[in-house]
């Protein structure tokens, strides 16, 4: 999945991501929609940028936005001394299988 061109704007959802606001009117009022999570971290590694500090907005299981600085609302989880790489999947394996 790719992030929208304006990744710091939570309203700029990827066209392939489900639109949380379509099924949950509270998303339009700036409230956290059901099935959403906002995560803040000391460092966020995003496509084309490294945000120190940064945040990631997840809705209905999709990464819909990320940005630098203070998150747009109170984060659900905060990891001030950690690095977050949203969407990264470590596919290497050790041993047989």
TIFIPA-987611 format. One line per 3 residues: for each residue x, y, z of N, C-alpha, C. Coordinates in pm, 1 decimal. Layout:
# TIFIPA-987611
X:Y:Z:X:Y:Z:X:Y:Z; ...
//
This chain:
# TIFIPA-987611
83.7:-117.6:0.0:0.0:0.0:0.0:87.6:123.1:0.0; 49.3:220.9:-74.1:123.6:346.0:-74.3:47.4:449.8:4.7; 121.5:540.5:64.5:59.5:649.6:137.1:15.0:756.2:38.3
-86.2:833.3:73.9:-128.9:942.1:-13.3:-18.1:1044.3:-28.9; -24.5:1119.5:-138.0:77.9:1221.3:-164.4:89.7:1317.2:-47.4; -21.4:1349.6:14.6:-20.8:1438.4:130.3:-31.7:1352.6:255.6
74.3:1278.5:286.1:70.5:1180.4:394.2:48.9:1243.1:530.7; 74.9:1370.9:545.2:53.4:1432.5:675.4:-91.8:1474.6:695.2; -174.8:1462.1:592.4:-314.8:1500.2:600.7:-400.2:1375.0:616.9
-453.6:1348.9:739.2:-531.6:1228.1:760.8:-654.8:1217.0:672.7; -702.6:1326.8:615.2:-820.3:1318.7:529.7:-785.5:1273.9:388.1; -656.0:1270.3:355.0:-614.5:1230.3:220.3:-592.9:1079.4:217.0
-700.3:1004.1:220.4:-690.6:859.4:225.7:-649.5:802.2:90.8; -575.0:693.4:95.6:-538.1:619.2:-24.1:-667.4:569.6:-88.3; -674.7:574.8:-220.4:-796.0:533.9:-289.7:-829.5:387.1:-266.3
-731.4:304.5:-232.2:-757.2:162.5:-209.1:-794.6:133.5:-64.9; -779.3:229.8:23.8:-809.9:207.7:165.3:-957.0:233.9:191.8; -1017.0:156.6:281.5:-1156.4:184.6:315.4:-1168.4:320.8:381.5
-1270.7:395.1:345.3:-1290.6:528.1:400.4:-1366.8:516.6:531.7; -1296.5:535.8:643.6:-1357.9:522.3:775.6:-1471.8:620.6:793.6; -1460.6:739.9:734.7:-1563.5:841.3:755.5:-1693.9:804.9:685.7
-1688.0:718.3:583.7:-1810.1:680.1:513.9:-1902.2:598.4:603.2; -1846.3:518.7:693.5:-1928.8:436.6:780.4:-1937.1:490.0:922.9; -1858.4:590.4:954.7:-1855.3:642.3:1090.7:-1854.6:794.4:1088.4
-1967.9:857.3:1108.3:-1976.0:1003.2:1101.7:-1886.6:1074.3:1201.6; -1847.4:1008.1:1313.1:-1762.0:1075.3:1410.7:-1626.4:1110.6:1351.3; -1583.9:1041.5:1246.0:-1455.9:1071.6:1181.8:-1457.7:1212.1:1121.4
-1574.2:1256.2:1079.3:-1585.1:1388.0:1019.1:-1570.1:1498.9:1122.4; -1599.4:1469.6:1247.9:-1592.5:1570.7:1353.2:-1455.6:1573.7:1419.8; -1357.9:1499.5:1366.7:-1224.6:1498.2:1423.5:-1209.0:1398.6:1536.8
-1314.2:1325.3:1569.4:-1305.3:1223.2:1673.6:-1242.3:1097.3:1614.1; -1188.4:1014.0:1699.6:-1128.9:889.3:1653.5:-1239.3:795.1:1607.8; -1239.4:754.9:1480.6:-1342.3:661.9:1433.7:-1321.4:523.4:1493.6
-1429.0:447.1:1499.7:-1419.7:310.5:1549.7:-1321.0:233.7:1461.9; -1233.9:154.4:1524.5:-1135.8:78.0:1447.8:-1015.2:159.9:1408.9; -993.2:271.9:1478.0:-877.9:354.1:1443.3:-775.3:351.5:1555.6
-652.1:386.5:1520.1:-545.1:394.4:1618.6:-445.3:499.5:1570.8; -404.3:585.1:1662.0:-301.6:683.8:1632.8:-180.5:649.6:1718.5; -66.6:629.3:1653.5:55.8:588.9:1722.2:161.2:696.7:1701.2
220.8:742.6:1810.2:329.8:839.6:1803.1:459.2:767.9:1838.1; 569.6:811.6:1778.7:699.6:750.4:1805.8:809.1:855.1:1795.4; 922.0:826.0:1858.1:1037.1:915.5:1851.6:1086.8:933.4:1709.5
1080.8:825.5:1631.8:1119.4:828.4:1490.9:1020.2:744.6:1411.7; 971.2:797.8:1299.7:884.9:723.5:1208.3:953.0:723.0:1072.4; 982.6:603.1:1022.6:1043.1:587.9:890.3:929.6:565.9:791.4
906.6:664.5:706.0:798.8:660.4:607.8:858.9:661.9:467.5; 779.6:624.7:367.3:830.6:630.6:230.3:875.8:772.8:194.6; 1002.9:789.2:166.1:1055.9:917.9:124.4:1087.8:1016.2:235.4
1068.8:976.7:361.4:1094.7:1070.5:471.2:1118.6:996.4:601.8; 1192.5:1060.6:688.8:1209.4:1013.2:825.7:1162.0:1126.2:915.5; 1061.5:1098.1:998.5:1002.2:1199.2:1085.2:1052.4:1181.1:1228.4
1110.4:1286.4:1285.5:1162.8:1282.6:1422.7:1107.4:1403.1:1498.3; 1011.8:1388.6:1585.6:927.2:1272.1:1610.0:822.6:1259.2:1500.2; 743.3:1153.7:1509.1:641.4:1132.6:1407.0:522.0:1057.8:1460.7
425.0:1036.9:1374.3:302.1:967.0:1411.1:246.6:892.7:1291.0; 163.4:791.3:1319.7:99.1:710.3:1215.9:-48.2:695.9:1252.3; -135.7:722.5:1155.5:-280.3:710.0:1172.9:-325.7:582.9:1101.6
-390.9:493.8:1176.0:-437.0:364.5:1122.1:-587.8:360.0:1138.2; -658.7:327.9:1029.0:-804.9:317.9:1033.7:-847.6:189.8:964.0; -928.4:112.8:1031.7:-979.9:-13.9:978.1:-867.1:-102.8:927.5
-753.5:-100.0:996.8:-641.6:-185.3:960.4:-552.3:-131.1:850.3; -578.9:-12.0:800.9:-500.0:49.5:693.6:-422.5:168.5:748.2; -299.4:183.5:703.6:-223.0:304.9:732.9:-276.5:410.9:638.4
-336.2:514.9:694.6:-397.0:617.0:609.7:-318.4:747.1:606.7; -231.8:767.8:706.9:-153.2:891.2:707.8:-38.1:877.1:806.0; 64.0:956.1:782.7:172.2:969.1:879.8:229.9:1108.5:864.1
295.9:1153.8:969.3:349.3:1288.3:961.0:453.5:1314.8:1067.2; 508.3:1433.4:1061.3:612.9:1475.6:1155.1:553.6:1564.4:1262.5; 621.1:1566.3:1376.0:581.6:1656.2:1483.9:470.1:1600.6:1568.6
392.9:1692.5:1625.8:282.1:1654.1:1713.3:170.9:1587.8:1632.0; 114.2:1478.4:1684.3:3.3:1413.5:1613.6:-121.1:1502.5:1612.9; -213.8:1477.3:1520.1:-332.2:1562.8:1507.1:-430.5:1551.4:1623.7
-416.6:1448.6:1705.8:-498.4:1432.2:1826.4:-415.9:1352.8:1926.9; -468.5:1331.1:2045.7:-399.0:1253.3:2147.9:-373.8:1111.4:2095.2; -247.1:1064.9:2094.9:-220.0:930.1:2042.1:-274.9:821.8:2134.1
-315.0:711.0:2073.9:-360.0:595.3:2149.8:-241.0:523.4:2212.8; -127.9:528.5:2144.4:-3.9:467.3:2193.4:110.1:563.4:2163.0; 202.0:577.5:2256.5:315.2:666.9:2236.5:444.7:594.8:2273.3
539.6:596.5:2181.4:668.5:531.6:2199.8:778.4:634.1:2172.4; 797.8:725.2:2267.4:887.5:838.7:2249.0:1031.7:799.3:2220.3; 1075.1:684.1:2268.5:1214.2:642.0:2250.8:1227.4:524.4:2155.2
1132.5:511.3:2063.4:1131.8:398.0:1970.3:1124.1:445.8:1826.4; 1160.2:355.4:1736.0:1150.0:380.4:1592.5:1037.5:295.2:1537.1; 950.9:356.7:1458.8:837.5:288.9:1397.4:855.9:292.7:1246.6
841.2:175.9:1182.7:851.2:165.9:1036.9:719.3:108.7:985.0; 616.9:194.2:967.2:485.3:144.2:928.8:486.0:74.8:792.8; 421.1:-39.1:789.2:411.3:-114.5:665.1:528.6:-205.9:637.8
634.4:-193.8:717.1:752.2:-277.2:695.9:723.2:-418.5:743.2; 756.0:-515.2:659.8:740.9:-655.2:695.0:877.0:-721.0:679.8; 927.1:-777.6:787.0:1055.8:-847.8:784.9:1030.5:-988.9:735.5
1065.8:-1016.4:610.4:1034.7:-1145.4:549.1:1148.6:-1246.8:557.4; 1259.4:-1211.7:620.3:1367.1:-1309.5:627.8:1334.6:-1414.3:734.5; 1393.2:-1531.5:720.0:1368.6:-1638.7:815.0:1499.3:-1707.9:850.3
1503.4:-1763.8:968.1:1620.4:-1840.1:1011.9:1575.8:-1985.3:1032.2; 1654.6:-2076.5:984.1:1620.9:-2217.7:1001.9:1541.2:-2271.2:884.0; 1491.9:-2389.3:900.4:1417.3:-2457.9:792.7:1269.1:-2437.3:807.1
1199.4:-2499.6:720.7:1059.5:-2479.9:739.1:972.8:-2539.4:643.8
//
